[in-house]
């Protein structure tokens, strides 16, 4: 592997600013890595080598002309395939949208281009972001670089695997119930779900509108913070966008002490179902925070235990409405339109052919939950429980600055192991879902390897609009653990390969 690819995005950007590296050379190295790794890992659904190199040369020319550039200008990046892009197809991992090229860019994509980042391709994902393993993609599963027999998490397994396998230093994903943090946990990368409304959803193909949130994927807390500052901020095109400053996230990621910080350990996220190796790494990470000056207390959030069943009423209900637009009339696939069938028959044939099994399951659940006579019993009740979860967070943040937990109860499971048991699959998001229900900020940081040599994630949860607290905790934890490990956790993966 080209040694450049081991470096962080911030270090690579510094080399470019000093004239020691060009974006074209770095982009070419990433493309060579993609050529070598993608046939095995199935990370990218589309790659545009010529477009990426052309964009890289343009950034190099601007730098040569002494033009002022952003902190990550010239850095290659991967984009999850549910963000609209005018120069790549946007499939959402579904046959329903295969080959569809949007007429506009998502705001996140526009901001990446304006900041000079080089979009090299679109990454694999669970179909319409429905899944915890990237196995529901219509284009085959992505494999975990740590063990190719295992899942890389979902739904953003492609974005996390791109970063973990050194194909790109950065990626962007979307997090509806943990789809950035859970893949981050099982691939040893940093995954951040910003405050709901902190990063624009405009141009992100909607799955569950009150839960979806774009965010960064990176190898270090500092890289994630730099990327977060680029894609974050108010966007009038998103009705839920928050008109507030993003904050000095990169500065926060370089904090050296946790003196005066109160950390709450969520009591409910432990016990049966949690692997011993996961809990050991979590407890060790808590000890690191304590040694860095944090005051650690146990906090009870009693309604978190209802988050998973509540989520699986609200999310399918919202997606059944959002996916109604995919009917064979306006986007992508159309089946049976031979002039002999009615529009309804064409819609039925298109949906039968275009949607996968998991998408159909959730559409049926959501449609049932919203149907006349059941709306208040199911969807209405779920929304009331959601309020109780939000109150748990509010009460906890009156006494502590952040909450922490394992990101996932287990390490990456084997491909195919839970496909026939959706309830078991849904448990992978047990610890991440409450943050989406409340709209607060959360992140997963590497916490070490379990007994079988697979990554374990450490989740940090902060109040809405307090995203900088994620990076303060994550940065201090990262430096302390890397000192203990002798370097970044992903170095272990490189040695393993």
C-alpha positions as CSV (number, residue, x, y, z in Angstrom):
1,X,0.0,0.0,0.0
2,X,1.2,3.5,-0.8
3,X,2.4,4.9,2.6
4,X,0.6,8.2,1.9
5,X,-2.7,6.4,2.5
6,X,-1.8,5.7,6.1
7,X,-1.8,9.4,6.9
8,X,-4.7,11.4,8.3
9,X,-6.6,13.9,6.1
10,X,-5.2,16.8,8.1
11,X,-1.6,15.6,7.7
12,X,-2.2,15.1,3.9
13,X,-3.7,18.6,3.6
14,X,-0.7,20.1,5.5
15,X,1.7,18.3,3.0
16,X,-0.2,19.8,0.1
17,X,-0.1,23.3,1.6
18,X,3.7,23.0,2.0
19,X,4.0,21.8,-1.7
20,X,5.2,18.3,-0.7
21,X,2.2,16.5,-2.3
22,X,-0.3,17.2,-5.0
23,X,-4.0,16.3,-4.9
24,X,-3.5,14.5,-8.3
25,X,-0.9,12.2,-6.8
26,X,-3.0,11.5,-3.7
27,X,-6.2,10.9,-5.7
28,X,-4.3,8.6,-8.0
29,X,-3.1,6.6,-5.0
30,X,-6.6,6.3,-3.7
31,X,-7.9,5.1,-7.1
32,X,-5.2,2.5,-7.2
33,X,-6.2,1.3,-3.7
34,X,-9.8,1.2,-4.8
35,X,-8.9,-0.9,-7.9
36,X,-7.0,-3.3,-5.6
37,X,-9.5,-3.6,-2.8
38,X,-13.0,-3.0,-4.2
39,X,-13.3,-6.4,-6.0
40,X,-13.0,-8.1,-2.6
41,X,-14.8,-5.6,-0.3
42,X,-17.5,-4.3,-2.7
43,X,-17.3,-0.8,-1.1
44,X,-18.0,1.4,-4.1
45,X,-21.0,1.2,-6.4
46,X,-19.6,3.8,-8.8
47,X,-16.2,5.4,-9.2
48,X,-15.2,8.2,-11.6
49,X,-11.4,8.1,-12.0
50,X,-11.2,10.7,-14.8
51,X,-13.6,13.1,-13.1
52,X,-11.7,12.8,-9.8
53,X,-8.3,13.4,-11.4
54,X,-9.7,16.4,-13.3
55,X,-11.1,17.9,-10.1
56,X,-7.7,17.1,-8.3
57,X,-5.8,18.9,-11.1
58,X,-8.1,21.9,-10.8
59,X,-7.4,22.2,-7.0
60,X,-3.6,21.9,-7.7
61,X,-3.9,24.7,-10.2
62,X,-5.7,26.9,-7.7
63,X,-3.1,26.2,-5.1
64,X,-0.3,27.0,-7.6
65,X,-2.0,30.3,-8.3
66,X,-1.8,31.1,-4.5
67,X,-5.6,31.0,-4.2
68,X,-6.9,30.7,-0.6
69,X,-8.2,27.1,-0.1
70,X,-10.1,25.4,2.6
71,X,-8.4,23.1,5.2
72,X,-9.3,19.9,3.4
73,X,-8.9,21.1,-0.2
74,X,-7.6,18.4,-2.5
75,X,-8.5,15.5,-0.1
76,X,-10.3,12.5,-1.8
77,X,-13.6,11.6,-0.2
78,X,-16.3,8.9,-0.7
79,X,-20.0,9.7,-0.6
80,X,-22.8,7.3,0.5
81,X,-25.1,6.5,-2.4
82,X,-28.2,8.2,-1.0
83,X,-26.8,11.7,-1.6
84,X,-27.9,13.3,-4.9
85,X,-25.0,13.9,-7.2
86,X,-25.1,15.3,-10.7
87,X,-22.1,13.3,-12.0
88,X,-22.8,9.9,-10.4
89,X,-25.9,7.7,-10.4
90,X,-27.7,7.7,-7.0
91,X,-29.1,4.3,-6.4
92,X,-29.7,4.1,-2.6
93,X,-28.5,0.5,-2.9
94,X,-31.8,-0.3,-4.7
95,X,-32.7,-1.7,-8.2
96,X,-35.6,0.9,-8.0
97,X,-33.1,3.7,-8.7
98,X,-30.5,1.8,-10.6
99,X,-28.9,4.2,-13.2
100,X,-30.8,7.3,-12.0
101,X,-28.7,10.5,-12.2
102,X,-30.2,13.3,-10.2
103,X,-30.5,16.8,-11.8
104,X,-29.0,18.5,-8.7
105,X,-26.4,18.1,-6.0
106,X,-27.3,17.6,-2.3
107,X,-26.2,20.5,-0.1
108,X,-23.6,18.3,1.5
109,X,-22.1,17.5,-1.9
110,X,-22.2,21.2,-3.0
111,X,-20.3,22.1,0.2
112,X,-17.7,19.4,-0.4
113,X,-17.1,20.6,-4.0
114,X,-16.9,24.3,-2.9
115,X,-14.3,23.3,-0.2
116,X,-12.2,21.6,-2.9
117,X,-12.6,18.0,-1.7
118,X,-12.4,15.3,-4.5
119,X,-15.4,13.0,-4.7
120,X,-14.0,9.8,-6.1
121,X,-17.2,7.7,-5.9
122,X,-20.4,6.6,-4.2
123,X,-20.4,3.9,-1.6
124,X,-22.6,0.8,-1.0
125,X,-25.4,0.9,1.6
126,X,-28.4,-1.1,2.8
127,X,-31.3,-0.5,0.4
128,X,-32.7,3.0,1.1
129,X,-30.7,2.9,4.4
130,X,-32.8,0.0,5.8
131,X,-30.5,-2.4,7.6
132,X,-27.6,-2.8,10.1
133,X,-25.2,-4.8,7.9
134,X,-25.1,-3.5,4.3
135,X,-26.5,-7.0,3.4
136,X,-29.8,-5.6,2.0
137,X,-28.1,-3.7,-0.8
138,X,-29.4,-4.9,-4.2
139,X,-25.8,-4.8,-5.3
140,X,-24.4,-7.4,-2.9
141,X,-23.0,-7.0,0.6
142,X,-20.0,-5.0,1.5
143,X,-17.3,-6.9,3.5
144,X,-15.5,-5.7,6.7
145,X,-11.8,-5.1,6.0
146,X,-11.0,-6.6,9.4
147,X,-12.6,-9.9,8.5
148,X,-14.1,-10.3,5.0
149,X,-16.5,-12.9,6.3
150,X,-18.1,-10.3,8.5
151,X,-20.4,-7.3,8.0
152,X,-19.0,-3.7,8.0
153,X,-22.2,-2.4,9.8
154,X,-25.1,-0.7,8.2
155,X,-26.6,1.1,6.5
156,X,-23.4,3.0,5.8
157,X,-21.1,0.0,5.7
158,X,-19.6,1.2,2.4
159,X,-18.5,4.6,3.7
160,X,-17.0,3.1,6.9
161,X,-15.2,0.3,4.9
162,X,-13.8,2.9,2.4
163,X,-12.1,4.8,5.3
164,X,-11.1,1.7,7.2
165,X,-9.5,0.0,4.2
166,X,-7.5,3.1,3.3
167,X,-9.4,3.7,0.0
168,X,-10.2,7.3,1.0
169,X,-9.2,9.3,4.1
170,X,-12.8,10.6,4.5
171,X,-16.4,9.8,3.7
172,X,-19.8,11.1,4.4
173,X,-22.8,9.0,5.5
174,X,-26.3,9.4,6.9
175,X,-27.5,8.3,10.3
176,X,-31.2,7.4,10.9
177,X,-30.8,4.9,13.8
178,X,-27.1,4.6,14.0
179,X,-26.0,4.2,10.3
180,X,-22.8,6.2,10.8
181,X,-21.9,5.2,14.3
182,X,-22.6,1.5,14.2
183,X,-20.4,1.0,11.0
184,X,-17.8,3.2,12.7
185,X,-17.8,0.9,15.7
186,X,-17.3,-2.4,13.9
187,X,-14.7,-1.0,11.5
188,X,-12.5,0.9,13.9
189,X,-13.3,4.3,12.5
190,X,-14.8,7.6,13.8
191,X,-18.5,8.1,12.9
192,X,-20.4,11.2,13.9
193,X,-24.2,11.9,14.0
194,X,-24.4,15.7,14.3
195,X,-27.3,17.4,16.1
196,X,-30.5,16.9,14.0
197,X,-30.7,19.9,11.7
198,X,-27.0,20.7,12.1
199,X,-26.1,19.3,8.6
200,X,-28.5,19.9,5.8
201,X,-30.7,17.0,4.6
202,X,-31.4,18.7,1.3
203,X,-30.6,16.2,-1.5
204,X,-30.3,13.3,0.9
205,X,-32.9,10.8,-0.3
206,X,-35.3,10.7,2.6
207,X,-35.9,7.5,4.6
208,X,-37.4,8.7,7.9
209,X,-37.5,12.5,7.8
210,X,-37.6,13.2,11.5
211,X,-34.6,10.9,12.1
212,X,-32.2,11.2,9.1
213,X,-29.0,13.1,9.7
214,X,-25.9,13.4,7.5
215,X,-22.5,13.3,9.1
216,X,-18.7,12.6,8.8
217,X,-16.8,9.4,8.7
218,X,-13.0,9.6,9.3
219,X,-10.0,7.9,10.9
220,X,-9.4,10.5,13.6
221,X,-11.5,12.8,15.7
222,X,-9.7,15.9,14.3
223,X,-10.4,14.8,10.7
224,X,-14.1,14.3,11.5
225,X,-14.3,17.7,13.1
226,X,-12.7,19.5,10.1
227,X,-15.2,17.7,7.7
228,X,-18.1,18.4,10.1
229,X,-17.3,22.1,9.9
230,X,-17.3,22.0,6.1
231,X,-20.6,20.2,5.7
232,X,-22.4,21.8,8.7
233,X,-24.3,25.0,9.0
234,X,-27.6,26.6,8.1
235,X,-29.3,25.7,4.8
236,X,-32.5,27.5,3.8
237,X,-33.3,24.5,1.5
238,X,-33.9,22.3,4.5
239,X,-36.9,23.2,6.6
240,X,-35.3,21.5,9.7
241,X,-32.0,23.2,9.3
242,X,-30.8,25.1,12.4
243,X,-29.7,28.7,12.0
244,X,-26.9,28.5,14.5
245,X,-23.1,28.5,14.3
246,X,-21.4,25.1,13.8
247,X,-18.9,25.8,16.5
248,X,-15.1,25.4,16.8
249,X,-15.2,21.6,16.5
250,X,-11.6,21.2,15.3
251,X,-10.4,23.2,18.3
252,X,-12.4,21.0,20.5
253,X,-10.9,17.9,19.0
254,X,-7.5,19.1,20.2
255,X,-8.4,19.5,23.9
256,X,-5.9,18.0,26.3
257,X,-7.8,17.7,29.5
258,X,-11.2,16.8,30.8
259,X,-10.9,18.7,34.1
260,X,-14.4,19.8,35.2
261,X,-16.2,17.6,32.6
262,X,-19.0,15.4,34.1
263,X,-19.5,12.1,32.2
264,X,-22.6,9.9,32.7
265,X,-22.4,6.2,32.1
266,X,-25.9,5.0,30.9
267,X,-26.9,2.3,33.3
268,X,-29.3,0.6,30.9
269,X,-26.7,-0.1,28.3
270,X,-25.0,-3.2,29.9
271,X,-25.8,-6.7,30.9
272,X,-27.5,-9.5,29.0
273,X,-26.7,-9.4,25.2
274,X,-23.5,-7.4,25.6
275,X,-20.4,-9.3,24.8
276,X,-17.8,-9.4,27.6
277,X,-15.0,-8.1,25.3
278,X,-17.1,-5.1,24.4
279,X,-17.8,-4.2,28.0
280,X,-14.2,-4.6,29.0
281,X,-13.0,-2.1,26.3
282,X,-15.8,0.2,27.3
283,X,-14.8,0.1,31.0
284,X,-11.2,0.7,30.1
285,X,-12.2,3.7,28.0
286,X,-14.2,5.1,30.9
287,X,-11.1,4.7,33.1
288,X,-9.1,6.7,30.5
289,X,-11.6,9.6,30.7
290,X,-11.4,9.5,34.5
291,X,-7.6,9.6,34.4
292,X,-7.9,12.6,32.1
293,X,-9.8,14.5,34.8
294,X,-13.4,13.7,34.1
295,X,-15.9,13.0,36.9
296,X,-17.7,9.8,36.0
297,X,-21.1,9.0,37.5
298,X,-23.8,6.4,36.6
299,X,-27.0,7.8,35.1
300,X,-30.3,6.0,34.6
301,X,-32.4,6.7,31.5
302,X,-35.3,4.3,32.1
303,X,-37.2,4.9,28.9
304,X,-34.1,4.0,26.7
305,X,-35.2,0.4,26.9
306,X,-38.3,1.3,24.8
307,X,-36.3,3.1,22.1
308,X,-35.9,0.1,19.8
309,X,-39.5,-0.9,19.5
310,X,-40.6,2.7,19.3
311,X,-38.1,3.4,16.6
312,X,-39.4,0.4,14.6
313,X,-42.9,2.0,14.5
314,X,-41.8,5.6,13.8
315,X,-39.2,4.8,11.2
316,X,-41.3,2.4,9.0
317,X,-44.2,4.8,9.2
318,X,-42.2,7.6,7.9
319,X,-40.4,5.6,5.2
320,X,-43.7,4.1,4.0
321,X,-44.7,7.7,3.2
322,X,-41.3,8.7,1.7
323,X,-41.0,5.6,-0.5
324,X,-44.5,6.0,-1.9
325,X,-42.9,8.3,-4.5
326,X,-41.0,5.4,-6.0
327,X,-43.8,4.1,-8.2
328,X,-42.3,3.6,-11.6
329,X,-43.9,6.8,-12.9
330,X,-41.2,9.4,-11.9
331,X,-37.9,7.8,-11.0
332,X,-35.7,5.0,-12.2
333,X,-37.2,1.6,-12.8
334,X,-40.4,1.0,-14.7
335,X,-41.7,-2.6,-15.2
336,X,-44.6,-3.8,-17.4
337,X,-45.2,-0.6,-19.3
338,X,-46.1,-2.3,-22.6
339,X,-49.3,-0.4,-23.4
340,X,-51.7,-3.1,-22.2
341,X,-51.6,-2.4,-18.4
342,X,-53.0,0.3,-16.3
343,X,-50.9,2.7,-14.3
344,X,-51.7,0.8,-11.1
345,X,-50.6,-2.5,-12.6
346,X,-47.3,-0.9,-13.7
347,X,-46.8,0.5,-10.2
348,X,-47.4,-2.9,-8.6
349,X,-45.0,-4.7,-11.0
350,X,-42.4,-2.0,-10.6
351,X,-42.5,-2.1,-6.8
352,X,-42.5,-5.9,-6.8
353,X,-39.4,-5.9,-9.0
354,X,-37.6,-2.9,-7.6
355,X,-37.9,-3.2,-3.8
356,X,-36.0,-5.8,-1.8
357,X,-37.4,-8.0,1.0
358,X,-36.4,-5.7,3.9
359,X,-37.9,-2.6,2.1
360,X,-41.1,-4.4,1.5
361,X,-41.3,-5.6,5.1
362,X,-40.8,-2.1,6.5
363,X,-43.2,-0.5,4.1
364,X,-45.9,-3.0,5.1
365,X,-45.3,-2.4,8.8
366,X,-45.3,1.4,8.4
367,X,-48.5,1.4,6.2
368,X,-50.2,-0.7,8.8
369,X,-49.1,1.5,11.7
370,X,-50.5,4.6,9.9
371,X,-53.8,3.0,8.7
372,X,-57.2,4.2,9.9
373,X,-58.1,2.8,13.3
374,X,-54.5,2.0,14.3
375,X,-52.7,5.3,13.9
376,X,-53.2,6.4,17.5
377,X,-52.6,2.9,19.0
378,X,-49.3,2.5,17.2
379,X,-47.7,5.7,15.7
380,X,-49.3,8.0,18.2
381,X,-48.2,5.8,21.2
382,X,-44.7,5.6,19.7
383,X,-44.5,9.4,19.5
384,X,-45.5,9.7,23.1
385,X,-42.8,7.3,24.2
386,X,-40.3,9.3,22.0
387,X,-41.2,12.3,24.2
388,X,-40.3,10.3,27.3
389,X,-36.9,9.4,25.8
390,X,-36.3,13.1,25.1
391,X,-37.1,13.9,28.7
392,X,-34.6,11.2,29.9
393,X,-31.9,13.0,27.9
394,X,-33.0,16.4,29.2
395,X,-32.9,15.2,32.8
396,X,-29.5,13.5,32.4
397,X,-28.0,16.6,30.8
398,X,-29.0,18.6,33.8
399,X,-26.4,16.7,35.9
400,X,-23.8,15.6,33.3
401,X,-22.1,17.1,30.2
402,X,-22.2,14.0,28.1
403,X,-23.5,10.4,28.3
404,X,-21.4,7.4,27.2
405,X,-22.1,3.8,26.3
406,X,-20.8,1.0,24.1
407,X,-21.8,1.9,20.5
408,X,-22.9,-1.7,19.8
409,X,-23.6,-4.6,22.1
410,X,-21.4,-6.9,20.0
411,X,-18.6,-6.8,17.5
412,X,-19.2,-7.3,13.7
413,X,-21.2,-10.5,13.1
414,X,-20.8,-12.8,10.2
415,X,-22.4,-12.2,6.9
416,X,-25.7,-14.1,6.7
417,X,-25.8,-14.8,10.4
418,X,-28.8,-12.6,11.2
419,X,-30.5,-12.2,7.7
420,X,-33.3,-14.7,8.6
421,X,-33.8,-13.1,12.1
422,X,-34.7,-9.4,11.6
423,X,-35.2,-8.8,15.3
424,X,-31.7,-10.0,16.1
425,X,-30.4,-7.7,13.3
426,X,-32.3,-4.7,14.7
427,X,-30.5,-5.2,18.1
428,X,-27.3,-4.0,16.5
429,X,-28.6,-0.4,16.8
430,X,-29.8,-0.8,20.4
431,X,-27.5,1.8,21.8
432,X,-27.5,4.3,18.9
433,X,-31.3,4.8,18.4
434,X,-32.1,7.0,21.4
435,X,-30.0,9.8,20.0
436,X,-31.9,9.8,16.8
437,X,-35.2,9.8,18.7
438,X,-34.1,12.9,20.7
439,X,-32.2,14.7,17.9
440,X,-29.1,15.2,20.0
441,X,-25.4,14.8,18.9
442,X,-23.6,11.5,19.1
443,X,-20.4,9.9,17.9
444,X,-18.5,6.6,18.0
445,X,-14.8,6.5,18.6
446,X,-12.5,3.4,18.4
447,X,-12.0,1.8,21.9
448,X,-9.8,-1.1,21.0
449,X,-10.1,-4.7,19.9
450,X,-12.3,-7.4,21.5
451,X,-11.0,-10.8,22.5
452,X,-11.3,-12.1,18.9
453,X,-9.4,-9.1,17.4
454,X,-12.4,-7.1,16.1
455,X,-13.0,-3.4,16.7
456,X,-15.1,-2.1,19.6
457,X,-16.7,1.4,19.5
458,X,-17.2,3.9,22.4
459,X,-20.3,6.1,22.0
460,X,-20.5,9.7,23.3
461,X,-23.8,11.5,23.4
462,X,-24.1,15.3,23.9
463,X,-27.1,17.7,24.1
464,X,-28.4,19.3,20.9
465,X,-26.1,22.0,19.6
466,X,-23.3,20.9,21.9
467,X,-21.5,18.9,19.2
468,X,-18.1,20.2,20.3
469,X,-18.4,18.1,23.5
470,X,-18.2,15.0,21.3
471,X,-14.9,16.1,19.9
472,X,-13.5,17.1,23.3
473,X,-14.2,13.6,24.7
474,X,-13.2,11.8,21.5
475,X,-10.0,13.7,21.0
476,X,-8.7,13.1,24.5
477,X,-9.8,9.4,24.4
478,X,-8.1,8.9,21.0
479,X,-4.8,10.3,22.1
480,X,-4.7,8.4,25.3
481,X,-5.6,5.1,23.7
482,X,-3.2,5.6,20.8
483,X,-0.4,6.2,23.2
484,X,-1.4,2.9,24.9
485,X,-1.7,1.0,21.6
486,X,1.5,2.5,20.1
487,X,-0.5,4.2,17.2
488,X,-3.9,4.3,15.6
489,X,-6.0,1.2,15.9
490,X,-6.2,0.9,12.1
491,X,-2.5,0.1,12.1
492,X,-3.5,-3.3,13.6
493,X,-5.7,-3.8,10.5
494,X,-2.8,-2.9,8.2
495,X,-0.5,-5.4,10.0
496,X,-3.2,-8.0,9.8
497,X,-3.6,-7.6,6.1
